[in-house]
Amino acid sequence: MLGVNLLMCFAGDEQETKHLESLEGAETRLRLFEMDLLNYESILGCVSGCAGVFHVASPCIVDHVEDPQLQLLDPAIKGTTNVLRAAKEAGVKRLVVTSSVSAIHPSPNWPPHLPKDEDCWTDVHYCRDNALWYPLSKTCAEQAAWEFAKEHGLDIVVVNPGTVMGPILPPTLNASMLMLLRLLQGCQETYQDFFMGSVHVKDVALAHILVYENKSATGRHLCVEAISHYADFAAKVSELFPHYNLPSFPKDTQPGLLRTKDASKKLIDLGLQFTSMEQIIKESVDSLKAKGFLPD
């Protein structure tokens, strides 16, 4: 298995580092480097000497965005390009880019009789017209990565995770877990242009290792337990935790989305066994309680 002993973040910020330093083996295997995605030289200093790089950092905001260019587009697109440039200069053998299902959906012009898979791309014009800045940022960033890799001969492979949930490591909530918390608190948002299925955080981590270690892994890799409507997810949460006053939703919360259980066939063929939606929800809610975000 891959031995990971390098991680880049804001090394002086305890919010970013304390939970990492408490991980098993961190004393001997974890090295922290401070890096700014928009500062090429800071990235190059981090990746020099590495055989492989996992680019996982990109801001995620599903609420109102004040400055799309500054908050989402520049960090995602320019940041990704900077990481790839640095990796190429440093002689990195293989680079894994974390994209998103938001680079696959929303895609309203996709043929309605076909399930959405790795061949499907989010419609950037639709995103701009509807101020969907996060899907736009992830789509443009992934497209930039593929263009750079083709032009410069860099070996990259992409993982497209769904709504990532499960046990919480950092002291703050990511956007996916915030969606779940708000649902449990009665939020009626359907996330029409965002939700496309849930995935356990440990499965996402393993997916990255699998596509890095398997040289046969190429292209994009949809990483979801199953493609599903937000209504399906909410109904399962309500079934498992009936004492919460959850809203009910129309069946078709993501118009045109075809459900499928084998959406992530490429990763399954590599040996990944996905955690069920039921288990994802149980572990996520338990973690929200343990971390004090939800009352017991």
N, C-alpha and C positions, 0 to 999 in steps of 0.2 A: 504493500500500500504506500501511497504518497506520504512522505514526511513533510509536514508544513511547519516551518520555523520562522516565517517572516510575515509581518502584518503591518500595513501602513495606516496611520490615522493621525490625529492631533495628539502627540505624545504627552503634552503637558496638561491635558484636560482630563480630569478624573472621571467625568461623565462618559468619556470615550474609552478610558483605559482600565478603570478599577476592576470592572467585572471580567475583563480579559486577563488581567494579572492574577486573578484568583482561580483561573482554570487549572485543571490538573496538568502538570508538566510545564507550566508557564515559566517557572524559575529557570529552567535550562533550555527550553525550546522556543520561547517567544522573544522576538526582538521588535521593538517599536520604533518606527520612523515617522517623523512629521512630514506631511506632504500636502500640497495644494494642487488640485487637479488642473488649475489654470496656470500653474507655474511649471513649465516643462523641465527646468533644471532640477526642481525638487523631486519630480517623478523619476528622472534618470538616476539620481542618487539612490533612490530606493530599489530600483529594479536591477541595477548593475550587479552582476555575479549570479543572477537567478537563471535557472533553466526553464522555469515556467512562471507565468503570471496569471492571477485571477483578478479580473477587473470587475468589482462588485459594487462600487460606490456610484450612486446617482440619486439626487434628491427625488423624493416622492411626495407630492402634494395633491390631494384629491379635492380639497376645499378651494375657495376663491384664491386666485393667485394675483398678487399686486403687480409684480414685474416679471412676466414670463421669461423674458430674455435673461435677466439676471438670476432669477431663482431656479429655473429649470433648464432652459435651452442651452445656455453657455456651459454650465457644469456637465450636462449630459453629452453634448455634441463635441465641444472643444476639449472637454476632459477626456473623453474616449479617444479622440484623435491623438492627444498628447501622450496617453498611456501607450498607444500602439507605436507611435514614433519612438518613444523611449525604449520600448521592448525591442524594436527593430535595431536600434543603435546599439543596445546592450547585448545583442545576439541571443535573445530569448528563443528557446526551441519551439514552444507552443504557448498560446495565450487563450484563456477562456474568458469570453465576454458574457456578462450577465445582462441579458436583455429583459423582456417581459412579454406576457400575453398581451400587454397594451401595445405591442408592436405587431400584433395579429388582429386584434379587435379594439376599436370599432372598424368594421369594414362593410358598410351597408350595401356595396355593389357586388359583394361576393355571391356567386350563384347560390340561390336559396336551397337547392337540393343537395348541396355538398357540405359536409362538416368542415369546420375551420381547422386547418392543420398548419404545418410548417410552410406550406406553399402560399398561405394567405398573409397579406400585409395590411396593416392599418391604413386607412385612407387619410393622407395628410391634409388634403383639401377640406375634407369633412371636419377634421380636428381644428384647423384654423378657423373655419366658418363658425364652429360651435365653441370656440375657446377651450378646447380640450388639450391643455398644455402638457400634461404629463404623458399621455399617449403620443403626442407629437414629438416630445423630447426623446422618448425611448425609440420611436420608429426612426427618426432622423439620425440618432446616435448609432443604431445598429446598421443602418444603411451606410453611414460614413465608415464604420468598421469594415464592412465587406468591401467597400471601394478601396480603402487603404490597403487591405490585405491582398487584394487582386493586383493592385498597382505595384506593391513593394515586395510581393512574394512572402508575406508573413503567414505562418500557420496559425489560424484561429479557428475556434469552434464556439458556438453560441448556445446558451441555455436560456429558455423563455419560461420563467416560472409564472405560476398563477398568483393567487392571493395567499401570501406566505404567512402561516400561523403556527402556533405551538408554544412550547415553553419560552419564556422571556428571559434573555440574558442581560441586556442593558437596563438601566434604571428608567428609561423612557420608552414609550410605545411607538412602534412603526405604524405606517398608515394602514396596513392590513389589520393589525390587532385593534387599532382604533375603530375601524369599521365594525368589528365584532362587539367591542365595548358599547358603541353607540346603539347597535341593534338591541343589545340586552337592556339598554336604557330607554328603549322605545322609539328610536329614530326610524322614520318612515322613508328615508332615501332609498331608492332602488339601485343606484349605481349603474344605470342603463348602459353607459359607455365605458365602464371599467371592469365589472366583474365577469369572470369567465371560468371560475372553478378554483377550488382551494388546494393547497399543498402544504405538507408538513415541512417545517424548516430543516429538519434533519434529512429529509428526502432531497431537498434542494442542495444541501451541502454534499450529499453523496453523489448527486447527479453531476456536480462540478468535478468531483474526483474521477468518476467513471469516464466522462468525455475527455478528461485530460490524459488519463492513463491508457485509454483505448485508441490507438492510432487509426482504427477503422471508423471512429466517430467523426463525422464531417457534417458541416452545415448547421442548421438550426435544430434545437431539441425542445419541443413543447414539454413543459414540466408541470403537469396538473394531475391530481387524483382522478378527475374526470371533468370534462366540460359540462357545466351546469348553469342553470339560471340562478340568480340571487334568491328567487323565491324558494327554490329547492333547498338551498343552504339555510335560509331563515326557518323553513318548516322543520328541518332536522334539529336546529338549535331549540326551537319551541318544543319539539318532542322530547328532547333530552333534558331540558330545563323548563318544565311547564310552569314553575312558580314565578318566572319572569313574565312581565306583561309585554309580550312581543307583538308588533303589528302584523297583520296578514298582507300578502302582496298578490297582485295578479300573476297568473302562471307565467306569462311571457314578459319577464322583466328585462331581458336582453333580446329585442326583436330580431328575428331571423337566425337565432343561435340554435343549432342542432345539437342535442345531447349525444354524447358518445362516451363509452367506458374505456375505449382503447386509444384515447387521444394521444397518449404519450408512448406509443408503440416503440419508437426508436430507443427511448431510455429503458423500457421494459425488456427489449431485446438485448440490452447491455447488462441486464441482471437486476435492475432496480425494481423492488417490490414496494409499491406505494402504500402509505398509511391511509386507511379509510377516512372518509369525511367524518364519520361518527367519532373516531379516535382523535382526529385533529381537533374537533370541537371540544371534546372532553378535556384534553390536555390544555387547550388554550384557555378555557374557562377556569380550570383549576389554577393555572398560572396567574391569571388576572386576579383571582382571589388571594393567592399566596403573596403577590406583590402589592396588595392593598388597593388595586384599582376597582375591585368589586367587593361588597360585603359578603361574608360567609352566609 
